C-alpha cells in the first residue's frame, strides 16, 4: 500500500503534465514525458538506489522477495507487447514514422489502452485484496536556447528533477536495507505510468477527439524493450548489490546518449 501510494502521488505531476500537453496538442512531448518516467524509474532511480544502498550496506546485502517485482514486470511486459505490436503493424502496413496515425492503428491503440487499464485494475485487486499476503513487507523551450534536442530534454533531463522526491525516498529505503520498499516505489511507479497513466491519457484524447495512438518510434520502443528486459534480468536471482545499480545507471546513460545524438 505504501509503494502504491508513493507511486500514485509521485506520478500525479506526470498525469497533470500529460493532460496539459494533450490540451495543447503536444502529443509527441506527451509520449516522450511518459516514456521518460518509465525509463528513469527502471534504470536511474532503481539503479541509484541499488548502487547507493549496496555501497552503504556493503556485506549486509540480503535476498529480496521477487513476488511484487514479478507482478509489476509482468504488467510492463504486457504493455510492452502492445507497443511492439502497434509498431510492427505500423511498419508492416508501410506507414513511416513521420506519417500520421492511421484509422486502424487508432482502433488497435485504443483497444490496447482499454485492456491495459483493465490489467492494471486487476493487478490492484490482486495485490490489495485477494493476494495481499504475498506483498507484505519483510521484517528486518529551452531546446533552442541550449541547442539540445527536445526529445533528449523530455526523456532524460525532465524526469531527473520531476522525480526528485520519489528518487530520494527510494534511495533512503535502500540505505536502510529495505530494498523491497524501494522495488515497490520504482517498479510500482513505472508500471503505473505504463499501464494506467499512458492508456488513460489515450482514452482522454479519444474522448476529446484527438488522434493519439500508442505508437512510438523505433528508438523509443527499443529503449523501452531493453530497459524492461535489463531490469527483469537484474532482479532474476533475488539478490542485490551495488554492481547491479551501477550497470543500470550506465544503461540509462547509454540510452540518454542515444536520444541526445538523435
Backbone as CSV, one residue per row, in Angstrom:
resi,resn,N_x,N_y,N_z,CA_x,CA_y,CA_z,C_x,C_y,C_z
1,UNK,0.826,-1.200,0.000,0.000,0.000,0.000,0.862,1.251,0.000
2,UNK,1.959,1.202,0.793,2.872,2.351,0.826,3.503,2.611,-0.531
3,UNK,3.940,1.519,-1.192,4.522,1.673,-2.516,3.517,2.205,-3.515
4,UNK,2.266,1.725,-3.415,1.219,2.188,-4.321,0.923,3.663,-4.114
5,UNK,0.791,4.088,-2.855,0.513,5.495,-2.568,1.679,6.374,-3.006
6,UNK,2.908,5.913,-2.755,4.091,6.677,-3.167,4.101,6.852,-4.678
7,UNK,3.828,5.745,-5.391,3.818,5.808,-6.851,2.701,6.708,-7.361
8,UNK,1.506,6.613,-6.738,0.361,7.388,-7.195,0.585,8.884,-7.030
9,UNK,0.998,9.296,-5.832,1.234,10.729,-5.612,2.488,11.192,-6.349
10,UNK,3.468,10.309,-6.461,4.676,10.678,-7.202,4.412,10.857,-8.684
11,UNK,3.422,10.130,-9.212,3.109,10.214,-10.640,2.042,11.250,-10.955
12,UNK,1.491,11.902,-9.936,0.473,12.931,-10.177,0.979,14.047,-11.101
13,UNK,2.213,14.550,-10.923,2.703,15.583,-11.846,2.757,15.102,-13.291
14,UNK,3.164,13.831,-13.507,3.217,13.305,-14.867,1.829,13.287,-15.498
15,UNK,0.818,12.896,-14.713,-0.544,12.857,-15.238,-1.034,14.260,-15.566
16,UNK,-0.769,15.215,-14.672,-1.195,16.601,-14.908,-0.507,17.180,-16.138
17,UNK,0.815,16.970,-16.237,1.563,17.472,-17.396,1.093,16.807,-18.682
18,UNK,0.758,15.520,-18.599,0.270,14.815,-19.781,-1.050,15.417,-20.265
19,UNK,-1.951,15.709,-19.331,-3.236,16.290,-19.707,-3.070,17.704,-20.258
20,UNK,-2.127,18.467,-19.690,-1.849,19.814,-20.207,-1.258,19.747,-21.608
21,UNK,-0.334,18.813,-21.830,0.260,18.634,-23.158,-0.805,18.213,-24.161
22,UNK,-1.734,17.363,-23.717,-2.829,16.933,-24.583,-3.724,18.107,-24.936
23,UNK,-3.957,18.983,-23.961,-4.786,20.167,-24.200,-4.182,21.054,-25.282
24,UNK,-2.847,21.124,-25.339,-2.148,21.959,-26.327,-1.757,21.193,-27.581
25,UNK,-2.257,19.955,-27.721,-1.956,19.107,-28.881,-0.467,18.802,-29.034
26,UNK,0.246,18.749,-27.941,1.664,18.389,-27.975,1.793,16.884,-27.704
27,UNK,1.318,16.091,-28.658,1.224,14.656,-28.473,2.600,14.011,-28.322
28,UNK,3.558,14.458,-29.142,4.893,13.849,-29.076,5.556,14.131,-27.732
29,UNK,5.445,15.375,-27.261,6.012,15.723,-25.953,5.346,14.900,-24.856
30,UNK,4.041,14.708,-24.972,3.300,13.908,-24.003,3.856,12.488,-23.949
31,UNK,4.023,11.864,-25.113,4.536,10.493,-25.163,5.956,10.412,-24.610
32,UNK,6.786,11.386,-24.983,8.177,11.371,-24.509,8.239,11.504,-22.994
33,UNK,7.381,12.359,-22.430,7.426,12.565,-20.986,7.011,11.306,-20.232
34,UNK,6.005,10.589,-20.750,5.575,9.361,-20.096,6.614,8.257,-20.255
35,UNK,7.200,8.176,-21.447,8.277,7.202,-21.664,9.446,7.479,-20.737
36,UNK,9.753,8.767,-20.574,10.900,9.144,-19.732,10.697,8.703,-18.289
37,UNK,9.463,8.786,-17.809,9.194,8.411,-16.435,9.431,6.920,-16.219
38,UNK,9.045,6.105,-17.215,9.269,4.663,-17.110,10.758,4.358,-17.117
39,UNK,11.484,4.949,-18.076,12.920,4.681,-18.191,13.679,5.136,-16.950
40,UNK,13.341,6.313,-16.440,14.074,6.842,-15.290,13.820,6.017,-14.035
41,UNK,12.574,5.548,-13.858,12.281,4.724,-12.685,12.992,3.380,-12.744
42,UNK,12.994,2.760,-13.924,13.599,1.438,-14.048,15.117,1.471,-13.986
43,UNK,15.722,2.487,-14.594,17.183,2.495,-14.716,17.855,3.490,-13.773
44,UNK,17.392,4.730,-13.762,18.066,5.753,-12.960,17.730,5.639,-11.476
45,UNK,16.445,5.640,-11.150,16.036,5.613,-9.741,16.400,4.272,-9.096
46,UNK,16.003,3.175,-9.740,16.337,1.864,-9.191,17.841,1.643,-9.176
47,UNK,18.514,2.063,-10.245,19.967,1.904,-10.302,20.675,2.682,-9.211
48,UNK,20.272,3.926,-8.999,20.891,4.746,-7.950,20.632,4.154,-6.570
49,UNK,19.425,3.613,-6.394,19.083,3.018,-5.098,19.935,1.790,-4.818
50,UNK,20.065,0.922,-5.813,20.881,-0.277,-5.630,22.348,0.069,-5.434
51,UNK,22.818,1.072,-6.177,24.219,1.470,-6.061,24.513,2.057,-4.690
52,UNK,23.731,3.057,-4.292,23.973,3.725,-3.007,23.697,2.788,-1.834
53,UNK,22.576,2.082,-1.895,22.251,1.148,-0.823,23.251,0.024,-0.721
54,UNK,23.724,-0.463,-1.872,24.705,-1.534,-1.868,26.036,-1.111,-1.293
55,UNK,26.458,0.105,-1.617,27.725,0.617,-1.071,27.619,0.862,0.432
56,UNK,26.473,1.395,0.856,26.299,1.712,2.276,26.155,0.440,3.117
57,UNK,25.540,-0.577,2.532,25.318,-1.836,3.259,26.262,-2.932,2.761
58,UNK,27.489,-2.543,2.456,28.462,-3.496,1.938,28.587,-4.700,2.882
59,UNK,28.373,-5.887,2.317,28.485,-7.095,3.118,27.209,-7.466,3.839
60,UNK,26.200,-6.572,3.803,24.945,-6.859,4.501,23.778,-7.067,3.537
61,UNK,24.089,-7.141,2.221,23.018,-7.338,1.255,22.305,-8.652,1.525
62,UNK,21.003,-8.619,1.355,20.224,-9.829,1.605,19.292,-10.077,0.438
63,UNK,18.724,-11.267,0.426,17.768,-11.596,-0.627,16.511,-10.748,-0.475
64,UNK,15.856,-10.469,-1.574,14.593,-9.743,-1.524,13.492,-10.624,-2.103
65,UNK,12.271,-10.254,-1.805,11.122,-11.021,-2.266,10.749,-10.550,-3.669
66,UNK,10.751,-11.473,-4.621,10.512,-11.108,-6.011,9.048,-11.047,-6.379
67,UNK,8.147,-11.398,-5.474,6.732,-11.510,-5.856,6.173,-10.200,-6.401
68,UNK,6.407,-9.092,-5.691,5.865,-7.829,-6.176,6.590,-7.369,-7.433
69,UNK,7.892,-7.668,-7.527,8.639,-7.305,-8.728,8.103,-8.061,-9.937
70,UNK,7.793,-9.354,-9.754,7.273,-10.164,-10.861,5.935,-9.630,-11.359
71,UNK,5.073,-9.206,-10.443,3.766,-8.687,-10.846,3.932,-7.394,-11.645
72,UNK,4.760,-6.486,-11.146,4.975,-5.209,-11.847,5.624,-5.423,-13.210
73,UNK,6.618,-6.307,-13.263,7.303,-6.564,-14.529,6.394,-7.265,-15.528
74,UNK,5.545,-8.173,-15.056,4.608,-8.840,-15.974,3.633,-7.835,-16.574
75,UNK,3.203,-6.864,-15.772,2.350,-5.798,-16.298,3.067,-4.998,-17.371
76,UNK,4.327,-4.661,-17.091,5.081,-3.862,-18.064,5.385,-4.652,-19.327
77,UNK,5.573,-5.960,-19.211,5.750,-6.783,-20.405,4.473,-6.799,-21.243
78,UNK,3.318,-6.822,-20.579,2.048,-6.752,-21.302,1.932,-5.425,-22.047
79,UNK,2.256,-4.315,-21.360,2.237,-3.020,-22.026,3.237,-2.957,-23.165
80,UNK,4.408,-3.553,-22.948,5.439,-3.586,-23.985,4.957,-4.347,-25.214
81,UNK,4.240,-5.445,-24.987,3.675,-6.204,-26.107,2.761,-5.326,-26.950
82,UNK,1.953,-4.502,-26.299,1.052,-3.593,-27.028,1.850,-2.631,-27.899
83,UNK,2.906,-2.032,-27.328,3.715,-1.077,-28.094,4.427,-1.749,-29.265
84,UNK,4.967,-2.940,-29.037,5.684,-3.654,-30.094,4.728,-4.073,-31.210
85,UNK,3.542,-4.557,-30.859,2.561,-4.968,-31.862,2.116,-3.780,-32.711
86,UNK,1.908,-2.633,-32.067,1.488,-1.438,-32.809,2.606,-0.958,-33.715
87,UNK,3.844,-0.981,-33.228,4.986,-0.585,-34.053,5.146,-1.532,-35.232
88,UNK,5.013,-2.834,-34.982,5.123,-3.824,-36.052,4.036,-3.626,-37.097
89,UNK,2.819,-3.402,-36.639,1.708,-3.153,-37.566,1.969,-1.905,-38.403
90,UNK,2.509,-0.894,-37.742,2.777,0.381,-38.424,3.727,0.200,-39.594
91,UNK,4.796,-0.584,-39.392,5.787,-0.770,-40.450,5.355,-1.814,-41.468
92,UNK,4.583,-2.795,-41.043,4.091,-3.804,-41.989,3.082,-3.241,-42.960
93,UNK,2.412,-2.163,-42.558,1.438,-1.530,-43.457,2.038,-0.321,-44.162
94,UNK,3.379,-0.216,-44.099,4.142,0.799,-44.852,3.892,2.219,-44.413
95,UNK,3.557,2.417,-43.141,3.434,3.769,-42.615,4.771,4.177,-42.036
96,UNK,5.321,5.295,-42.509,6.592,5.778,-41.990,6.427,6.413,-40.640
97,UNK,7.543,6.647,-39.962,7.496,7.216,-38.620,6.928,8.626,-38.612
98,UNK,7.137,9.372,-39.709,6.710,10.766,-39.718,5.255,10.931,-40.153
99,UNK,4.614,9.856,-40.613,3.239,9.950,-41.085,2.273,9.905,-39.923
100,UNK,1.098,10.470,-40.126,0.110,10.500,-39.060,-0.440,9.105,-38.801
101,UNK,-1.016,8.943,-37.656,-1.528,7.645,-37.248,-2.738,7.266,-38.101
102,UNK,-2.817,5.975,-38.501,-3.903,5.512,-39.359,-5.142,5.187,-38.533
103,UNK,-6.283,5.035,-39.244,-7.521,4.736,-38.554,-7.491,3.397,-37.854
104,UNK,-6.990,2.360,-38.556,-6.918,1.031,-37.955,-5.958,1.017,-36.776
105,UNK,-4.868,1.739,-36.905,-3.887,1.818,-35.826,-4.479,2.498,-34.596
106,UNK,-5.326,3.493,-34.820,-6.003,4.157,-33.703,-6.917,3.195,-32.968
107,UNK,-7.680,2.411,-33.734,-8.578,1.431,-33.118,-7.774,0.426,-32.301
108,UNK,-6.671,-0.052,-32.868,-5.809,-1.009,-32.184,-5.237,-0.392,-30.906
109,UNK,-4.767,0.858,-30.993,-4.198,1.535,-29.831,-5.232,1.716,-28.731
110,UNK,-6.445,2.106,-29.120,-7.486,2.333,-28.123,-7.908,1.025,-27.457
111,UNK,-7.977,-0.051,-28.252,-8.287,-1.354,-27.678,-7.213,-1.761,-26.675
112,UNK,-5.937,-1.570,-27.061,-4.836,-1.890,-26.150,-4.897,-1.030,-24.893
113,UNK,-5.241,0.253,-25.072,-5.326,1.151,-23.924,-6.366,0.699,-22.920
114,UNK,-7.529,0.286,-23.422,-8.586,-0.204,-22.523,-8.125,-1.460,-21.800
115,UNK,-7.511,-2.387,-22.533,-7.042,-3.630,-21.924,-5.942,-3.369,-20.895
116,UNK,-5.099,-2.366,-21.133,-4.035,-2.034,-20.192,-4.605,-1.500,-18.879
117,UNK,-5.630,-0.659,-18.979,-6.277,-0.144,-17.763,-6.951,-1.280,-17.000
118,UNK,-7.617,-2.181,-17.737,-8.251,-3.340,-17.101,-7.201,-4.198,-16.402
119,UNK,-6.051,-4.405,-17.063,-4.978,-5.205,-16.472,-4.440,-4.557,-15.199
120,UNK,-4.295,-3.232,-15.211,-3.795,-2.542,-14.027,-4.797,-2.632,-12.876
121,UNK,-6.093,-2.506,-13.208,-7.122,-2.639,-12.176,-7.108,-4.055,-11.593
122,UNK,-6.924,-5.051,-12.467,-6.828,-6.423,-11.987,-5.626,-6.638,-11.086
123,UNK,-4.524,-5.979,-11.417,-3.320,-6.073,-10.592,-3.557,-5.483,-9.204
124,UNK,-4.235,-4.348,-9.141,-4.537,-3.741,-7.843,-5.423,-4.660,-7.003
125,UNK,-6.420,-5.273,-7.637,-7.297,-6.204,-6.923,-6.497,-7.396,-6.399
126,UNK,-5.565,-7.868,-7.218,-4.708,-8.995,-6.830,-3.813,-8.625,-5.653
127,UNK,-3.208,-7.450,-5.721,-2.248,-7.034,-4.686,-2.918,-6.622,-3.383
128,UNK,-4.041,-5.928,-3.490,-4.640,-5.330,-2.299,-5.786,-6.142,-1.704
129,UNK,-6.321,-7.108,-2.476,-7.478,-7.852,-1.976,-7.219,-9.352,-1.883
130,UNK,-7.114,-10.026,-3.015,-7.090,-11.487,-2.988,-5.762,-12.080,-2.539
131,UNK,-4.632,-11.435,-2.871,-3.316,-11.991,-2.540,-2.442,-10.972,-1.813
132,UNK,-3.053,-10.184,-0.975,-2.286,-9.132,-0.308,-1.217,-9.695,0.612
133,UNK,-1.394,-10.936,1.081,-0.392,-11.530,1.976,0.936,-11.755,1.266
134,UNK,0.905,-11.848,-0.072,2.145,-12.059,-0.809,3.003,-10.810,-0.872
135,UNK,2.414,-9.669,-0.570,3.115,-8.403,-0.747,3.383,-7.690,0.566
136,UNK,3.231,-8.395,1.670,3.562,-7.808,2.958,5.060,-7.592,3.034
137,UNK,5.468,-6.473,3.609,6.895,-6.162,3.706,7.592,-7.168,4.591
138,UNK,8.790,-7.585,4.206,9.557,-8.495,5.021,10.067,-7.760,6.243
139,UNK,10.310,-8.543,7.308,10.854,-7.965,8.540,12.274,-7.497,8.227
140,UNK,12.713,-7.103,9.455,14.111,-6.758,9.484,14.926,-7.613,9.207
141,UNK,11.440,24.823,-23.528,11.819,25.679,-24.644,13.287,25.969,-24.696
142,UNK,13.595,25.916,-24.260,14.902,25.515,-23.701,15.730,24.805,-24.751
143,UNK,15.088,23.997,-25.591,15.803,23.231,-26.604,16.586,24.132,-27.553
144,UNK,15.971,25.219,-27.985,16.642,26.112,-28.927,17.743,26.901,-28.232
145,UNK,17.507,27.344,-27.003,18.498,28.136,-26.277,19.754,27.336,-25.983
146,UNK,19.576,26.102,-25.558,20.704,25.264,-25.180,21.277,24.464,-26.343
147,UNK,20.536,24.411,-27.458,20.979,23.602,-28.570,20.880,22.110,-28.278
148,UNK,19.890,21.725,-27.467,19.699,20.324,-27.076,18.382,19.844,-27.666
149,UNK,18.364,18.635,-28.238,17.108,18.126,-28.816,15.975,18.087,-27.790
150,UNK,14.758,18.409,-28.256,13.595,18.411,-27.374,13.367,17.024,-26.787
151,UNK,13.566,15.990,-27.616,13.333,14.629,-27.146,14.283,14.275,-26.003
152,UNK,15.536,14.755,-26.093,16.504,14.481,-25.027,16.074,15.161,-23.732
153,UNK,15.591,16.404,-23.834,15.138,17.130,-22.643,13.952,16.417,-22.007
154,UNK,12.988,15.990,-22.844,11.778,15.357,-22.320,12.061,13.985,-21.721
155,UNK,12.921,13.212,-22.375,13.118,11.826,-21.966,14.173,11.694,-20.880
156,UNK,15.171,12.585,-20.854,16.300,12.426,-19.939,16.344,13.479,-18.837
157,UNK,16.279,14.770,-19.196,16.503,15.818,-18.201,15.314,16.043,-17.270
158,UNK,14.102,16.102,-17.833,12.935,16.411,-17.013,12.683,15.407,-15.895
159,UNK,12.766,14.096,-16.156,12.459,13.167,-15.063,13.442,13.210,-13.914
160,UNK,14.682,13.663,-14.164,15.668,13.736,-13.085,15.194,14.703,-12.009
161,UNK,14.625,15.850,-12.444,14.110,16.826,-11.479,12.678,16.503,-11.071
162,UNK,11.866,16.040,-12.035,10.469,15.756,-11.735,10.291,14.617,-10.748
163,UNK,11.227,13.661,-10.754,11.125,12.509,-9.864,12.048,12.639,-8.659
164,UNK,12.470,13.854,-8.343,13.466,14.030,-7.281,12.996,13.467,-5.944
165,UNK,11.755,13.761,-5.565,11.255,13.270,-4.277,11.156,11.760,-4.262
166,UNK,10.594,11.207,-5.317,10.469,9.754,-5.425,11.842,9.099,-5.447
167,UNK,12.745,9.736,-6.172,14.119,9.237,-6.260,14.759,9.200,-4.878
168,UNK,14.598,10.274,-4.132,15.198,10.351,-2.796,14.622,9.302,-1.860
169,UNK,13.305,9.101,-1.884,12.696,8.127,-0.982,13.165,6.717,-1.300
170,UNK,13.303,6.396,-2.581,13.762,5.059,-2.960,15.182,4.814,-2.467
171,UNK,16.045,5.819,-2.580,17.431,5.684,-2.130,17.495,5.567,-0.611
172,UNK,16.664,6.348,0.081,16.665,6.296,1.548,16.286,4.898,2.036
173,UNK,15.275,4.297,1.428,14.892,2.941,1.819,16.002,1.941,1.507
174,UNK,16.713,2.167,0.399,17.835,1.281,0.071,18.952,1.432,1.101
175,UNK,19.208,2.658,1.540,20.200,2.894,2.589,19.838,2.122,3.860
176,UNK,18.552,2.045,4.124,18.078,1.344,5.327,17.938,-0.163,5.105
177,UNK,18.444,-0.632,3.967,18.413,-2.048,3.631,16.985,-2.571,3.465
178,UNK,16.060,-1.680,3.089,14.668,-2.044,2.847,14.425,-2.062,1.335
179,UNK,15.106,-2.983,0.667,15.069,-2.986,-0.795,13.695,-3.347,-1.332
180,UNK,12.884,-4.084,-0.555,11.537,-4.423,-1.013,10.679,-3.173,-1.193
181,UNK,10.843,-2.209,-0.285,10.087,-0.958,-0.418,10.604,-0.157,-1.606
182,UNK,11.913,-0.167,-1.797,12.498,0.513,-2.958,11.936,-0.055,-4.254
183,UNK,11.836,-1.371,-4.336,11.267,-2.003,-5.526,9.799,-1.630,-5.687
184,UNK,9.072,-1.543,-4.569,7.672,-1.143,-4.637,7.515,0.265,-5.187
185,UNK,8.424,1.149,-4.795,8.374,2.540,-5.263,8.720,2.633,-6.745
186,UNK,9.848,2.046,-7.137,10.344,2.202,-8.508,9.530,1.407,-9.521
187,UNK,9.370,0.105,-9.276,8.626,-0.720,-10.220,7.140,-0.376,-10.202
188,UNK,6.614,-0.041,-9.012,5.216,0.360,-8.932,4.945,1.629,-9.725
189,UNK,5.861,2.575,-9.641,5.700,3.820,-10.377,5.786,3.590,-11.878
190,UNK,6.775,2.782,-12.300,6.944,2.512,-13.732,5.740,1.778,-14.306
191,UNK,5.239,0.780,-13.583,4.083,0.028,-14.080,2.825,0.887,-14.080
192,UNK,2.705,1.794,-13.113,1.534,2.675,-13.085,1.524,3.630,-14.272
193,UNK,2.692,4.174,-14.604,2.791,5.046,-15.780,2.479,4.251,-17.045
194,UNK,3.066,3.054,-17.154,2.918,2.239,-18.355,1.503,1.733,-18.556
195,UNK,0.870,1.278,-17.473,-0.399,0.561,-17.591,-1.619,1.371,-17.171
196,UNK,-1.422,2.577,-16.612,-2.571,3.384,-16.200,-2.518,4.801,-16.765
197,UNK,-1.445,5.525,-16.477,-1.384,6.927,-16.906,-1.359,7.037,-18.426
198,UNK,-0.523,6.218,-19.076,-0.425,6.286,-20.537,-1.731,5.901,-21.223
199,UNK,-2.332,4.752,-20.917,-3.614,4.435,-21.570,-4.747,5.363,-21.156
200,UNK,-4.722,5.875,-19.914,-5.748,6.830,-19.502,-5.663,8.101,-20.340
201,UNK,-4.443,8.558,-20.596,-4.259,9.726,-21.452,-4.790,9.463,-22.854
202,UNK,-4.548,8.255,-23.353,-5.044,7.884,-24.678,-6.572,7.913,-24.711
203,UNK,-7.211,7.411,-23.656,-8.680,7.397,-23.600,-9.227,8.819,-23.508
204,UNK,-8.566,9.684,-22.716,-8.988,11.085,-22.632,-8.854,11.756,-23.994
205,UNK,-7.764,11.456,-24.709,-7.576,12.011,-26.059,-8.687,11.526,-26.991
206,UNK,-9.066,10.272,-26.851,-10.156,9.696,-27.649,-11.454,10.451,-27.402
207,UNK,-11.761,10.708,-26.129,-12.979,11.445,-25.777,-12.944,12.860,-26.348
208,UNK,-11.753,13.471,-26.353,-11.616,14.838,-26.863,-11.542,14.889,-28.382
209,UNK,-11.501,13.729,-29.034,-11.423,13.701,-30.488,-10.024,13.900,-31.027
210,UNK,-9.014,13.690,-30.183,-7.617,13.826,-30.604,-7.096,12.459,-31.027
211,UNK,-6.474,12.401,-32.212,-5.959,11.139,-32.729,-4.595,10.828,-32.114
212,UNK,-4.624,10.192,-30.971,-3.405,9.782,-30.291,-3.359,8.261,-30.212
213,UNK,-2.237,7.684,-30.627,-2.056,6.245,-30.543,-0.955,5.899,-29.561
214,UNK,-0.715,4.613,-29.388,0.352,4.142,-28.505,1.648,3.894,-29.263
215,UNK,1.714,4.373,-30.499,2.902,4.128,-31.302,4.060,5.022,-30.858
216,UNK,5.239,4.418,-30.755,6.481,5.147,-30.523,7.412,4.903,-31.701
217,UNK,8.469,5.690,-31.786,9.465,5.453,-32.825,10.254,4.195,-32.500
218,UNK,11.055,3.765,-33.442,11.853,2.552,-33.244,12.834,2.731,-32.093
219,UNK,13.481,3.899,-32.004,14.431,4.169,-30.924,13.737,4.140,-29.568
220,UNK,12.594,4.762,-29.482,11.876,4.823,-28.204,11.391,3.446,-27.771
221,UNK,10.837,2.684,-28.726,10.361,1.340,-28.395,11.520,0.437,-27.998
222,UNK,12.630,0.531,-28.737,13.801,-0.288,-28.416,14.341,0.052,-27.024
223,UNK,14.335,1.334,-26.672,14.792,1.747,-25.341,13.909,1.157,-24.255
224,UNK,12.603,1.170,-24.498,11.668,0.603,-23.534,11.854,-0.904,-23.403
225,UNK,12.035,-1.569,-24.545,12.261,-3.024,-24.534,13.487,-3.368,-23.706
226,UNK,14.604,-2.686,-23.983,15.849,-3.017,-23.294,15.775,-2.673,-21.821
227,UNK,15.124,-1.561,-21.477,15.023,-1.166,-20.067,14.262,-2.213,-19.257
228,UNK,13.150,-2.703,-19.795,12.357,-3.699,-19.072,13.096,-5.029,-18.985
229,UNK,13.706,-5.447,-20.088,14.430,-6.726,-20.076,15.643,-6.667,-19.147
230,UNK,16.378,-5.563,-19.170,17.551,-5.440,-18.308,17.146,-5.441,-16.838
231,UNK,16.065,-4.723,-16.522,15.591,-4.701,-15.140,15.149,-6.087,-14.686
232,UNK,14.397,-6.787,-15.542,13.945,-8.138,-15.201,15.136,-9.072,-15.005
233,UNK,16.134,-8.969,-15.868,17.323,-9.818,-15.751,18.105,-9.494,-14.480
234,UNK,18.159,-8.212,-14.141,18.896,-7.790,-12.948,18.279,-8.360,-11.678
235,UNK,16.972,-8.482,-11.654,16.271,-8.924,-10.444,15.978,-10.421,-10.412
236,UNK,16.437,-11.158,-11.402,16.017,-12.558,-11.515,16.546,-13.451,-10.397
237,UNK,17.719,-13.141,-9.817,18.294,-14.044,-8.814,17.914,-13.671,-7.378
238,UNK,17.059,-12.656,-7.227,16.583,-12.223,-5.911,17.715,-11.773,-4.986
239,UNK,18.824,-11.342,-5.555,19.935,-10.788,-4.783,20.178,-9.361,-5.251
240,UNK,20.726,-8.540,-4.369,21.019,-7.171,-4.784,22.352,-6.720,-4.199
241,UNK,23.061,-5.932,-4.989,24.332,-5.349,-4.575,24.606,-4.137,-5.459
242,UNK,25.645,-3.391,-5.125,25.875,-2.101,-5.786,26.211,-2.231,-7.269
243,UNK,26.801,-3.366,-7.680,27.196,-3.526,-9.083,25.983,-3.533,-10.003
244,UNK,24.886,-4.101,-9.546,23.671,-4.106,-10.351,23.161,-2.681,-10.583
245,UNK,23.218,-1.862,-9.536,22.814,-0.476,-9.685,23.730,0.283,-10.616
246,UNK,25.011,0.003,-10.541,25.995,0.652,-11.405,25.702,0.356,-12.876
247,UNK,25.380,-0.904,-13.182,25.071,-1.297,-14.556,23.788,-0.621,-15.042
248,UNK,22.757,-0.551,-14.193,21.507,0.094,-14.587,21.718,1.569,-14.911
249,UNK,22.535,2.246,-14.121,22.825,3.665,-14.374,23.566,3.833,-15.695
250,UNK,24.516,2.950,-15.971,25.241,3.014,-17.244,24.298,2.785,-18.426
251,UNK,23.335,1.890,-18.267,22.343,1.672,-19.316,21.533,2.941,-19.565
252,UNK,21.175,3.634,-18.491,20.429,4.892,-18.623,21.258,5.944,-19.354
253,UNK,22.553,5.994,-19.054,23.450,6.949,-19.725,23.549,6.635,-21.214
254,UNK,23.636,5.351,-21.553,23.724,4.945,-22.952,22.449,5.347,-23.700
255,UNK,21.294,5.100,-23.108,20.026,5.487,-23.739,19.956,7.007,-23.880
256,UNK,20.387,7.721,-22.831,20.411,9.179,-22.908,21.291,9.684,-24.012
257,UNK,22.446,9.049,-24.200,23.357,9.434,-25.300,22.695,9.206,-26.647
258,UNK,21.936,8.101,-26.744,21.242,7.820,-27.998,20.217,8.874,-28.333
259,UNK,19.434,9.306,-27.345,18.450,10.360,-27.572,19.124,11.703,-27.876
260,UNK,20.259,11.960,-27.229,20.977,13.221,-27.472,21.506,13.272,-28.897
261,UNK,22.049,12.148,-29.390,22.614,12.107,-30.721,21.542,12.172,-31.798
262,UNK,20.316,11.752,-31.458,19.217,11.812,-32.415,18.731,13.241,-32.601
